[in-house]
Every structure is written in C-alpha cells, then in structure tokens.
Amino acid sequence: MGQKKLIRFNEIKTFDNVLEYPENMKGKWHEFFNNNQPLTLELACGKGEYAVGLGRMYPQRNFIGIDVKGNRIWRGAKTALHDGLKNVAFVRSQMDKVDQYFETGEVAEIWITFPDPQLRLSRIKKRLTHPKFLRLYQQFLAPGGVVHLKTDSPNLYEFTKAVINLYGLELLADDNDVYRNGNYTDELKIKTHYEGLDIAQSNRIHYLKFRLNVVLAEEKDEILKSMFHESEAD
C-alpha cells in the first residue's frame, strides 16, 4: 500500500463522520445524526460525490456513503467536515454487509452511482442491482423507498432493466442518455470522479429509478442468469 493511502487510512480513523464496520447501529442513526430526518444511502460511493452533493442540496435529510476503500472515502469525508455538512457520514464496509447496519424501514432511498459493472458472467451476482443485493436492500428500505442507478455501463443498465422487468419491480424513470435527452434533475447533475473517467467509453450516462415493491422470487434467478449467458459469457 502506498504511503498516501496509509496516511488516509489512518486519518479517517480520527474523523467523527466515518464509521468502520460499525456494530450495534441498527435503528440508531437518528441518534448519530441527532435528528429524525430521512436517511439516504450512496452505495459503492467512491469519493462520496453524491453523498456530499445531496447533503448540500437537502440539508433536511441525512446521507451515508458506503464503500470498502478507505482512501476513497477519505475525500468525501474530509470535504463534508470542511464544509460543515453535519448531515453527511460514511461507513467503510463491503456491500454484502450493508444489511447489518440498518433496521427495517430505516432507509428512505438508495443511490448506486457508477459501481463496478462486474462484466464477467462469473461475477454477475456481484452487480449491485442483482436480486441478491436487492433482497438485502429490502431488509432496511422503507415501504415505497426507491433505488436510483446512474451508470456509464450499457451492460449494467440493460441488466438492471431486465431485473426490473423479470421480477416485476415498479419502474419510475428510465433514461438511456441523460445529458443528451436533457431531462435530468439537479440530482443527476452531480458528477462523480468515475463518471469523468468514462471507463465504459459509451459517451452516454444511463439512469434508472425503481421501487422494490414486490418479493423477488428466487426461482427466477436462474432465468436471469440464462438470459445473459450468451451475451455476457466469459
């Protein structure tokens, strides 16, 4: 690990807006923020541009960015501290542990912004919009809560649309070229570091907003896998 990363890893341990693998936090986030405002998560937050940006935009709500990379979280956490954003915090953890930190109905909405699209078929279950993860989110997402996906990956965009259709989720918004279509909100104007890199080289940004309004039948998981076996095989 580089010296810069080590410094940042050590520094976030001193930040009062960063918790690493927190225990016994279920149902207690209102105590942490000292208010009862709605809670929004940014999953795989990277440098936390959305947690910070939304925190500025909505001071009457609370935001938590979650990522396992402490040196990335450092940037967002430091900005939030510098700017006095008391409604923004960060959790360092793997995404498959996220249900351990939030009580049933404790989270109002979720943003997934430019996550690793996990393009190999062998890693399909690691996609953050795979039913495996959506079932985790359902354990703490409030009734009527929504999930936002913003990505430059056409593969992840089409995969997520397939999940929404196959499992009968409620699609609230679908835009396959956010900036060109010009229908974007102030929320979608927030740009992340990874958006700027244009890793997918697609020259377009995709956006989906959907509600986890039904039980995701596990017997459909194999159908989903077979749908993408040929197009995304290793």
RARAKA-V346205 format. One record per residue. RES is the residue in one small letter. PSI is psi in whole degrees, -180 to 180 (NA if undefined). Layout:
# RARAKA-V346205
res=RES psi=PSI
res=RES psi=PSI
This chain:
# RARAKA-V346205
res=m psi=135
res=g psi=159
res=q psi=-39
res=k psi=-42
res=k psi=-41
res=l psi=-42
res=i psi=-44
res=r psi=-40
res=f psi=-42
res=n psi=-35
res=e psi=-39
res=i psi=-21
res=k psi=-19
res=t psi=-7
res=f psi=131
res=d psi=-3
res=n psi=16
res=v psi=128
res=l psi=134
res=e psi=118
res=y psi=57
res=p psi=140
res=e psi=151
res=n psi=38
res=m psi=-8
res=k psi=127
res=g psi=7
res=k psi=10
res=w psi=-25
res=h psi=-29
res=e psi=-39
res=f psi=-45
res=f psi=-9
res=n psi=38
res=n psi=175
res=n psi=29
res=q psi=153
res=p psi=148
res=l psi=130
res=t psi=138
res=l psi=142
res=e psi=110
res=l psi=145
res=a psi=53
res=c psi=-14
res=g psi=-121
res=k psi=5
res=g psi=27
res=e psi=-36
res=y psi=-42
res=a psi=-46
res=v psi=-46
res=g psi=-44
res=l psi=-33
res=g psi=-38
res=r psi=-40
res=m psi=-34
res=y psi=79
res=p psi=-16
res=q psi=9
res=r psi=161
res=n psi=148
res=f psi=138
res=i psi=123
res=g psi=135
res=i psi=129
res=d psi=154
res=v psi=-17
res=k psi=102
res=g psi=-34
res=n psi=-23
res=r psi=-47
res=i psi=-35
res=w psi=-43
res=r psi=-50
res=g psi=-42
res=a psi=-41
res=k psi=-40
res=t psi=-44
res=a psi=-41
res=l psi=-46
res=h psi=-39
res=d psi=2
res=g psi=32
res=l psi=90
res=k psi=-12
res=n psi=15
res=v psi=130
res=a psi=173
res=f psi=148
res=v psi=129
res=r psi=118
res=s psi=159
res=q psi=152
res=m psi=-29
res=d psi=1
res=k psi=3
res=v psi=-30
res=d psi=-13
res=q psi=-12
res=y psi=-6
res=f psi=140
res=e psi=162
res=t psi=126
res=g psi=8
res=e psi=-21
res=v psi=132
res=a psi=-38
res=e psi=165
res=i psi=135
res=w psi=131
res=i psi=108
res=t psi=112
res=f psi=53
res=p psi=165
res=d psi=121
res=p psi=-9
res=q psi=67
res=l psi=-28
res=r psi=138
res=l psi=-34
res=s psi=-16
res=r psi=18
res=i psi=-33
res=k psi=-8
res=k psi=-6
res=r psi=132
res=l psi=-4
res=t psi=13
res=h psi=147
res=p psi=-30
res=k psi=-43
res=f psi=-37
res=l psi=-34
res=r psi=-34
res=l psi=-45
res=y psi=-36
res=q psi=-21
res=q psi=-21
res=f psi=-7
res=l psi=132
res=a psi=153
res=p psi=130
res=g psi=-4
res=g psi=154
res=v psi=161
res=v psi=133
res=h psi=135
res=l psi=125
res=k psi=122
res=t psi=155
res=d psi=5
res=s psi=112
res=p psi=-30
res=n psi=-48
res=l psi=-37
res=y psi=-51
res=e psi=-37
res=f psi=-46
res=t psi=-38
res=k psi=-39
res=a psi=-40
res=v psi=-47
res=i psi=-45
res=n psi=-45
res=l psi=-41
res=y psi=-1
res=g psi=35
res=l psi=158
res=e psi=112
res=l psi=124
res=l psi=-29
res=a psi=143
res=d psi=115
res=d psi=117
res=n psi=0
res=d psi=77
res=v psi=-53
res=y psi=-34
res=r psi=-38
res=n psi=-24
res=g psi=20
res=n psi=14
res=y psi=149
res=t psi=175
res=d psi=-33
res=e psi=-41
res=l psi=-9
res=k psi=-18
res=i psi=128
res=k psi=139
res=t psi=165
res=h psi=-42
res=y psi=-28
res=e psi=-41
res=g psi=-26
res=l psi=-22
res=d psi=53
res=i psi=-39
res=a psi=-14
res=q psi=40
res=s psi=-13
res=n psi=25
res=r psi=153
res=i psi=132
res=h psi=148
res=y psi=134
res=l psi=142
res=k psi=126
res=f psi=162
res=r psi=136
res=l psi=78
res=n psi=-2
res=v psi=163
res=v psi=132
res=l psi=105
res=a psi=122
res=e psi=-27
res=e psi=-15
res=k psi=-9
res=d psi=-39
res=e psi=-33
res=i psi=-44
res=l psi=-45
res=k psi=-43
res=s psi=-29
res=m psi=-30
res=f psi=4
res=h psi=-45
res=e psi=-43
res=s psi=-24
res=e psi=26
res=a psi=153
res=d psi=NA
